[in-house]
């Protein structure tokens, strides 16, 4: 298959990733490479992505917050995650022990996609701009126009990153560090 080389190059969890792939491919999902990761889609929409981290491998569900998870095994990948959820594994034994639950979650993820359900991103609308960012936009009209021209997701990324700093000088330094990227219309994670 097209993504076989990806799985041959897996470093930390090759057996686990291959087992998860086997399970996923039993469902009517198309395997593609997105964001340098194996991504499984249904009728063109992203459903689940396989990933390998330092301490675990797992499945990431784009609309995970909507998935039926009676056993509570799905976790948010970060403190600001609203939609995505992950199922993490550190061994084949863990995969085998949770296979029934894993299959139920994959089936639920496909059903969420088929139903066209969407996560309500309330927090996106409720983001609070840090004072330092407001000051920079008040002082630099070009910067303000560039920032407001970013997609909502890119704006959110910068706001969360800048706001996460405890000290004002660090927030200001983060704005200056990303100034050129913002002016170029790039998000904080864009390459």
N, C-alpha and C positions, 0 to 999 in steps of 0.2 A: 504494500500500500504506500501511498505517497508520503505519509509521515513516519514510516518505519525508521528512517535515519534519526529522527528526533528520539525515538525510544531506544535505539541502540546507543545513543550518546548520553543517556541519563546517567548521572554520576552517583547520587546518594541513594536513590530508591528505584533502581531499574525494574526489579521484580514487581514491586508494588504498583508502579505506574503501568506496567504491561497488564497486570491483573485488572486494574481499574478500567483500562482501555477495553479489555475483553468484555467486561460487564457492560460498559456503555454501548459498545458496538452491537449488542443484542437488541437495542432499541432502534426505532426508525429515525436515527440521527445521522447527519452528514458530518464527517470528520474534516476539519479544515485547520490551517495554521493561522492564528490571529494573535497579535501581540507576542509573537514568538513562542506561543503555547498551543498545544492541541485544543481546539475549540469545537464543540459539538452543537450543531444547529438543527433547527426544525423549521422547514419551509422558510429558510432565509433568516430566521431569528436566532440569536445566541441563547442557548439553554444552559450549557455547562462547559467549564474549562478545566483542564487538568493542569496542575502546577506542581513544581518541585521546589521546596524551600530548604533552608539549611537543616532544620530539625524535623521536618515532616513533608509529606506530599499530600495532595488532596484534590478535591473537586471544589470548584467555585461556581456558585449558582447566581446568575445575574439578577434574577428576581427572587432571590432566596427568602426575603422577608415575607413573601406570599405563599411559600411552600408549606404544606402540611407537615409538621415536625412534632408528632406527639411524644417522642422520646427526648426531645430537646438536644439533639446532637449537633445541630447547625450552630456555627459561631459567626459573629460579625468579624470581618478581616481587620477592621480598625475601629477606633473609637468614634469616628465620624461617618461610618458606613450606614447607609439608610436602606439600600436595596439588597446588596450582595450578602451572601452567607457562604460559609465554607464547611466542608466535612473533611477533617484532617486524620491522617493515618501515619503511623511510624513503623508498621510491620505488616507482613502478609497475614499474620495471625489476627491482627485488628480488623483487617478487611474481611477475612473469613467470618469473624465473630459478629460483624455488623452487616453482613451481606444482605440479609432480608430488609433491614432498615434502609440501607443504601439503595436498594432497588425501589423501595416505596418512595423514597425521596426523588429519585430520577423520574419515576412515573408521575409524581406530583408536579415536578418542574415542567414536564412536557404538557401536562394538563393546564397549568398556569399559562403557558405560552399559547396553547390552542385557544384558550378562552379569551386571550387578548388582555389579560389583567395587567394593570400598571401600578407601580408603587407611587403613592402620593408623596412627592418630595416637599413636604411642608417646610422643613428646615432650610431648604434652598431659598425660599422666599423670606425667611426670617433671619438671614445672616446679618450679623452686626459688623459693620466695617470698623477696623481698629482706628483709633484717633489719628495715628501716624499716617495711615493710608489716606484718610480724609484730608489731612493737612497737605500731603504731597499733591493730591489732585487739585486742591485749592490754589497751590503755588504754581502748578505746571499744567496748563490747559491741554497741551499735547499728550501728556501722560494720562490725564483724565479721559480724553477721547479714546486713547489706545486701550485703557483698562475697560472702559464701558463698551468697547468694540469686541472684547473677548466674548467667547461663548459663556453661558451661565456656569457651565462646569469648570471652565478655566478660571473664571472669576472666583468661584467657590474654592478651588484649590489654593489660589494665592491667599484669599482671606483666611482660610483655616491655617495655612502655614505661617502667615504673619502673626495672626492672633495667638497662635500657640506659644509664642515667646513670652516669657514672664516680664522681661524688662523692656522699657520703651526704646532704649538704645539698640537692643537686639531686633526689635520690630522694625526700626528705622534701617538698620543694616540689612535686613532681609529685603526690604523694599528696594534699596540701592543695588543689592546683589542681583535682583531679578528685573531691574529697570529695562535693560536692553531687550530681554526676552519679551517683556510685556509690550514694549514699543514695536517689536516684530510680530506681535499677535500670537505668540507661543504660550502654551500652558506650562505650568511648573514641571510637568513630567514629560513634555514633548522632547523629542530628540532632534 
